[in-house]
C-alpha cells in the first residue's frame, strides 16, 4: 500500500509525456479515420488509430508477459 502514491504519480508523469509527444506525432489523422464536418459540428471517429494502438499495445503486453 505504500507504493500506491508513487505509482499514481508515475502514471501521471507518463500520461503528461505521452500527451506532449502526441502533439508532434500525427497518429490521430490516419487514412481510415472518419471525419464528418457539418455546419457547426465536427464528428471524429479514429478507427485506424484505434486498431493500430490496439495492435501495438497487445504486442507490448505480450512481450512483457513472456519475460515475467
C-alpha positions in Angstrom: 0.0 0.0 0.0 3.0 2.4 0.4 3.8 2.2 -3.3 0.4 3.4 -4.4 1.1 7.2 -4.3 4.4 6.6 -6.2 2.6 4.5 -8.8 -0.1 7.1 -9.3 2.5 9.9 -9.7 4.4 7.7 -12.2 1.2 7.1 -14.3 0.5 10.9 -14.3 4.0 11.7 -15.5 3.8 9.1 -18.2 0.4 10.5 -19.4 1.8 14.0 -19.5 4.8 12.9 -21.5 2.7 10.9 -23.9 0.3 13.8 -24.3 3.2 16.1 -25.1 4.6 13.7 -27.7 1.3 13.3 -29.4 1.5 16.9 -30.5 4.4 16.0 -32.8 3.2 12.6 -33.9 0.3 12.7 -36.4 -1.2 9.5 -35.1 -4.7 10.8 -34.9 -5.1 11.7 -38.6 -4.6 8.4 -40.4 -6.3 7.3 -43.5 -9.4 5.3 -42.4 -10.3 7.7 -39.6 -13.8 9.0 -40.1 -14.2 12.8 -40.0 -17.7 14.3 -40.7 -17.8 18.1 -40.8 -21.2 19.8 -40.8 -22.0 23.5 -40.4 -21.5 23.9 -36.7 -20.2 20.5 -35.6 -17.4 18.1 -36.3 -17.6 14.3 -35.6 -14.3 12.4 -35.5 -14.1 8.7 -35.1 -10.5 7.3 -35.2 -11.0 3.7 -36.4 -7.5 3.1 -37.9 -5.8 4.9 -35.0 -7.7 2.6 -32.5 -6.7 -0.5 -34.4 -3.0 0.4 -34.6 -2.9 1.4 -30.9 -4.6 -1.9 -30.0 -2.1 -4.0 -32.0 0.9 -2.1 -30.6 -0.3 -2.3 -27.0 -1.1 -6.0 -27.5 2.4 -6.7 -28.7 4.0 -4.7 -25.9 1.9 -6.6 -23.2 2.6 -9.9 -24.9 6.4 -9.3 -24.8 6.2 -8.1 -21.2 4.2 -11.2 -20.2 6.7 -13.5 -21.9 9.6 -12.2 -19.8 7.8 -12.4 -16.5 
